[in-house]
Each structure stands twice: as C-alpha cells, then as structure tokens.
Amino acid sequence: MLKRKVLVLCIDRDSDLSEKVKISGPVIGRKANLEAATKLALADPEEPDANTIFEAIRTYDELSKEEEVEVVTLTGSPKLGYQADKEISGQLERVLSQFKADSCVFVSDGASDEEVLPIIQSRVKIDSKKNVVMKQAQELEKTYFVLLEKLREPYYAQLVFGIPALLLLALVIGDYLGVGWKLLAALLGIYLLIKGFGIDYRLTGLLDLHISVEKISLIAYLAALPFFVISLWLGVQAYSSAAHAGTDVVKTSALVIRSLLILLPWAAVLVVLGRIVDLLQEGRKFEVARQGMYLIMIMILWLLFSSAADWVLADATFSEFVISIVASIAMAFVSIWALKLIRMSVVSSMKLENKEVLSEIGAYIGKIIGVDRRKGMLVIQTALGQRLTLALDNIVNVGEKVIVRY
C-alpha cells in the first residue's frame, strides 16, 4: 500500500529565524529544523517560535511511522502583512515543487501565523492544525514580561516608541522653524493614517522597488531623494510665510501645493524611470506599460493641482482651470486606451497557456487553458475543474506563474 505524503508545516510569519539567527526559509528536513530551533532557543530561550519548530519535529517523528512525511518551516517578514504573506507563498511553492504533498499538518504559535491559512489551503489540504502555547505565557502574572518581550520586536517597537518619538521631534523642529502646531498635527495625522490603513505597504507593493547597489536604478532613486526633501522644505517655508502674513487657509493651501509641485513631480518621475530600467533589465516588458501609466498620472495630477493653485491665487482664470480639467480627462482616456493596446500586444507575444495563475497574496486560482485575445480575456481552469474568465487588464505580473488581481 502506497504511503500518503504528509507535510508538517511550521510558520514563522515575523521571521524571527532570519532576524535572530540568520536562517531564512524554507527550512526543509528534520535535521535542518532541529538545528534551526536549537540555535533560535539558544539565542532567545523565551522565543515561542523555537517551541513551535520543536513541536513540528515531534509531530514529524510520530507521523513518519505510518506516512511519508517531510517537516518544513517557512519564514515571512518582520513587516508582517503583505510582505510576509508574499514571502511565505513563494517559499511554499518551492517546497511543494519538490515534495508533492497530499496533505499537511499546520503547526502554529498564535493568531498571527494563522492568518496565512487561506494561502496554505489554496495549495494543499490541511488535515490537522496544532497550536503551541508556552505555559508560562498563560499565567496572568507573566503578562508584563510577555509585553516587554514583544516590545523588543521591531514591528511593535515602531508603534509604541516610534510614534511618540516622531511627535516630540516634530514639536522641536516646528518650534525651531517657527512652524505652527497645526501643520505638525496635520503631518502626524497623515503619517498615522498611512500606517493605520497600511498605505505604506500598498505603495511598496505598487512600486515594487528592489533597491540594490547592483542595479542602475539606484542612481535614479538617490537622485529623487534630494528632490523630495527640498520639496517638503519649500512647502514648509511657503506655509510659514503665509501664516506670518495672515493669509487665509485656502490661499495658504494653494501656496503650499504650488511650492511642493516645483520639484516633487520630478522626484516621482525619477522613481518610476528607475523602476522601468529595472523591469527592462529583468525582461519584464509586460509591467513597463503599467509604469508608463504612472508617469502619465503624475503629469495629469501635476497639471490639475498646479492649475487649481494658480486659479485660487488669481494667477489663472476659471476658464483656464476648466480647460486644464478637460485636457486632463482627455489625456487620461487616450493614455489608458493606448497603454491597453500596448499591453495586449505584449501579452499576444507571450505563451500563457498551461501557466498557473495566482492571486496577489499567493492564493492558487487555477491554470490557463486559453487566451481570448479578441475579447482580452484569460480562460482559467480551477483546481475543481471549473472554468472562469479574467480580463487581461487584471494581470499584475507574468513569469513562471501569472499573478493577477482577483
């Protein structure tokens, strides 16, 4: 009788292994996991991930008596969220390509790791789920020490210590520059809004910047930095001058916007151009069209905001402002149409049939069985044998696998 292939899967979503003992996932095999868990326990005896790996090894030993078993630990990212899930998804793909598991046993140390369950379930059946909880952490009197341990982790330290530090520095800088507390409160509010809604992670995923000294694009990114800093300084100076002159809120805002738009759009253009250089070097021509759209959107936003600021400051008539709005809308429609044709042309030259399709967070959708180029649709067969169609515009990336918005 053939033995079933069972994968014992341990998840280190915040990547303590790589942070504390410099071991990156996937960690495959009993020996490698035992060594990793031992090193992690020696580096930090209170680390729950070490206990979780030991439990995965114990489960492996039990199941290996009856089944063909492999034990694997996957690591995510200290940033958690999208970055961690993307890393875990990629590692799981590599593991399953080597070990064709029929099912898996999921070993976790808490709710954070369990957030990746949909990603795991989309690729392999889960027979059992085990939670490992350190006994001392269950006692109420130990809560204080558990909180202290959490505050040592970068993600929580940034929230608890970083934000108050940012507020104090902003107050000192504002007092030095003579900037009103309202502007500082607004800037802090924008920062908290960005962090609270995860906009920073979304922008990271949107731009997908991979900064490396080996890439030419680094020059563009470094050149963009002073443009960005000087733009902020010009905006602060404009606000300070308007506040001292007693200018009303609307005109003050227009002055700040006009000052920001002197150099800020050029910083954004340099970043996008750097990304285009990366994509061309990597042969990812499909994604260049999307970056081209970002360039056009930068131009459109610059035109709209600059003309609005000129109108508020009486440097342009209302009819000129309306003309700029109409021109921006027309430019957007023409650009979208042209870039769609370019993307379709690039897709037509690619062989997409039989490629696997994944969502942006790594969930398995199915396999491409056809491309309707006339309608601009992908025909996908799911794991359950169902057929679904998806617009080519939803394609995010094309490589060994096709990544789509779904």
N, C-alpha and C positions, 0 to 999 in steps of 0.2 A: 504494500500500500504506500502510495506516494505521500510524503510528509508535506504539510502546508508550510508556506513560507510566511513567517511572522516577524514583523519589525517592531522592536521595542524602542519607542521614540521618546527622547527626553528633550525638553525645550528650555533653553537659556535665553529668554527673549531680550533681556537687557545686556546680554553679552558680558557677564562677569568673568567668564573664562578668558576672553581676549583682553579684558581690561586689567585683570589681576595677575594672570599667569601667562599671558601672551599666547594662548592657544585658540585658534579660530576654528569654527565648524566648517564642514561637518566632521565630528569625531566619530570614527567608524571602528567597531570591533570592541570586544571585551577588554583586551589589553590596553588599547588606547584610551578607553573611557576610564578604566581603573587608574591609569597614570594621571589623567587629567583631573579626576576627582580628588586623588591624593594630593596633587600639587595645589589645587584650589583650597582644600581643607587645611593644608599646612600654611598657606598664605593668609587664610582667613578662617579660623576654626568655627566662626559663627555664621559662615556663608551657607544659606539653605540650598543653594544650587548643588553644592557638593553632596549633600544628603540625597538630593533627588537623583543624581547620577548613580550613587551607590544603590539606591532602590531600583533603578533601571537595570543595573548589573545583576542584582539579586533576582529580579523578575526574569532576566535572560537565562540565568542558571536553572531556574525552575522549569521554564518552558522548553529549554533545549533538550530535556529528557524525552520529549514526545514530538517536538516540531523542529523544523529547520528555522533557526532564529538568528537574527542579527540585532545588535544594540547600537544605537546611533544617538549622538547629542548634536542638536542644531543650535547655532548661536545667532542672535539678532543684532541689535544696535543699542548703544546707551541712550540714543534719542527716542527709542521706542517708536510707536506709531507706524507710519508708512515705511520708514527706512528699515525698521526691524522686520516687518512683515515681508517686505520685498527680499531681504537677505535670507530669511528662513525659507521662503518659497523657492528661491534659486537653489539653495542647498538641498532641499528635499527632492527637487527634480534630479539633481546629480546622484543622490543616493538611490532613488527608485530606478534610475537608468542602469545601475549596477546590480541592485538586489530587487528583483521583481516580486515584491511582497503581495501576498493575498490579503493580508490584513495587518493591523498594528495594535500595539498596546501603548496608550498615551500616558506618560508619567509627568506630573506637573507639581510645582510647589505653590501654586496660587492662581488667582483670577487673572492676573496679567498674562501669564503663559497661556491660559485657556482661551484668550481672545483670538488665538491663531487656529482654533479648532476648525472653523469653516475652510481654511486653506488646506489643512490636513485631510479633512473629509472629502474635499473635492478630488483628491488624488488616490486615496487608499481608504478602505473600510476600517473603522475603529471598532475592535472587539471589546476593549476594556479601557477604562480610564482610572488612573490612580492619583490621588492627591497625597503629597508628602508634607506633613506639618510638623515642625520641630516642637516637641512637647513643652519646652520652657517658654516658647512664644505664646502658648495658650494661656499662661497664667497672667492675671491682671497686673500683678506687681512687676512683671517683666516688660510691660508695655513701654515704659520710659526708655529702657535700653534698646528696645527694638526701634523706637523712633530715632534715637541717636545714631543707630547703625544706618538707618535709611537716609539720614541727613548727610552721611558720608558719600552717598551716591550722587554723581554729577547732576542727574535729572532733577532730583528733589532739592539739592543744594541750590540750584539756579532759581528755583521758585521761592524758597524760604529766605535765602540770603541775597540772591541777585537782585530781586525787585526792590527791596528796601535800600540796597546799596545804590541802585540806579537813581532812586528818588533823592537820596541825600546828595549824590554828585550833581544831579540836575539843579538842586536848590543852590548849591555852592557856585556852580558855573553861572547860573542865572543871576545871582547876586553880583558876581564879578563883571558880567557883561551888561548889567543893568536891564535884563530882560524880565518882563512881568511874570508873576507866578502862574497866570492863566495859560500862557503859552507852554510853560513847563508841564502844567497839569494836562494840557491837550496832548503834548508829545508822549507823556507817560500813559495817558489813556489809549492812544493809538498803539503803543507798544503792548499794553495788556490785552487790547482787542486782538492784535496779531497773534499773540501767544495763546489766548483763550480759545480762539476759533481755529488754531492750527494753520493759520495762513502762511507762516514761515515754512512749514513742511510742504504745503501745497505749492508754494513758489519754488522750493527746492526741487520738487518733482516736476514742475512745469519747465523750469530751465534745465534741470538735469545737468548741472555743472560738475565736471570732474576736474578739479584743479590739480595739475601736476607740473613739475618743473620740466618734464619731458615733452610737454605739449606747447606748440607755438601760441595757442590761445591764452596762455598765462600772461603774455605781454599785453594782450587786449584787456584782460581783467585788471592787471596792475595799472594800466593807463586809465581805466574807468574810475578807479578808486579816488584819485585826487579830484576828478570832475564832480563826483558825488559829494565829497566832503566840502569842496568850495561852494557847491550849490546850496547845501544846508547853511553854510556860513552866510551866504548872500541873503538867504531867506530870513535868517535871524536878524541880520543887520537891517533889512527892509522893515521888519516888524518893529524893531527898536526905534527906528527913525520915525515911523508912522505913529507909534504910541506916544513919543515925546511931542510930536506935532499936534496931537489930539485928533488925528484922523479917525473917521467913523469905521465901524467894524467891516463893512462891505468893501470900502476902498482899501483898507489895510490888508484884507484878504487878497484883493486883486494885486496889490503891490508885492506881496509875498510870493504869489503864484508867478508873476512876471519875472521876479528875481530868480526863482527856482528854475524856470524854464530857459534861462540863459545857457546853462551847462548840463542840467540833469538829463535832458533827452540824449545828449551826446554820450553820457555815461551808459545809458541803456542801450544805445546803438552799438557801442564798443563791446558790451557784454554779449549781445546777440551775434555780432560778427565773429567774436571769438568762438561762440558755440557752433556757428556754421563751419568755421575752419576745422573744429574737432570732428564734426559729422562727415565732412568731405574726406578727411584723412582716414576715418574709420570705414568709409564706403557706405555710410548710412544715408544715401541720397533721398530716401523717402521722407526723412524728417527735416530735410533742408527747407522744403516748402512751408512747413509749419513755422520755422524760424523766420522765413520771409514774411509770413503774415504778422509776426510780432513786430518786425521792422515797420511795416505799413501802419499797424495800430499805434506805434509810437509817434509816427508822423501825424496821424489823424488826431490823436489826443493833444499833441503839441499845437496843432492848428486851432482846435476847438478852445482849449484853455487860454492860449495867448490872445485869440480874438475876443474871447469873453472878458479877459482882464483889460484889454485896450478899450472895449466898449464901456466898462464900468468906470474907467479912468478918463473917459471922454476923449480918448485918442483915436477912436474909430466910431463911425455912425452905426445905428442899429441895423440899417440895410446891409452894411458890410459884414456885420455879425451874422445875419441871417444867411448871406451868401456863403460864408465860411461853413455854416452848418450843412447847407445843401451840398456844398462841394465835398465835405467830409463823408456824408452819407453815400454820395455817388462813388467816391473813391473806395469806400468800404465794399460796396456791392461789386464793383468792377474787379477789385483785388481778390475777393472771395471766389468769384467766378473763374478768374484766370488761374489762381492757385489750385482750385479744384481740378481744372483741366490738366495742370502740370502733375498733380498727384496721381490722377487717373492714368496719365501717360507712363509715369514711373511704375505704377502697380502693374500695368499691362505688360511691361517688360520683365516682370518677376514671375517666377514659378511658385505659386502659393498652394497649389493642390497638394494634399496629404500633409500639410503643416499643421501642427497642433496650435490651438487657439487658447490663450489665457487672458483673464481679466487683468486690470492694472495692479490688483493686490495679489495676483498669482493664482486665483481660482481657475480650475480647469473647466473650459466650456465645451470643447469638442475638437473635431478635426475638419479641415476644409476639404470638401469633396467637389467644389466647383466655384467658378467666379463668373458672375454675370456682368461683363464689362459694359454692356449697353445700358443696363439699369444702375450700374455702380454698386453691386451687392455681392457679398460673400455668402456662399451656401455652406453651412456648417452642420455636421452630423454630431450630435451629443453622444455621451457615453451610453445613454439609454436607447440609442438608435433613432431619436427624433431629429427632424431637420428644422433648422431655423436660418433666417436670413439676417444679415447685418450689413449696414451701409459701409462702403469703403472709407467714408469720412471718419468712421469710428476707430480706424486703425491708428494706434499710437506708435508702434514700432514693429519692424519686420526684421527678423534674424533667423535663427534656427527655429524659433517659435514666433507666432504672431501675437502681439499684445494689443488688446482692444479695450475701449471704454464700453462697459456692459453693466 
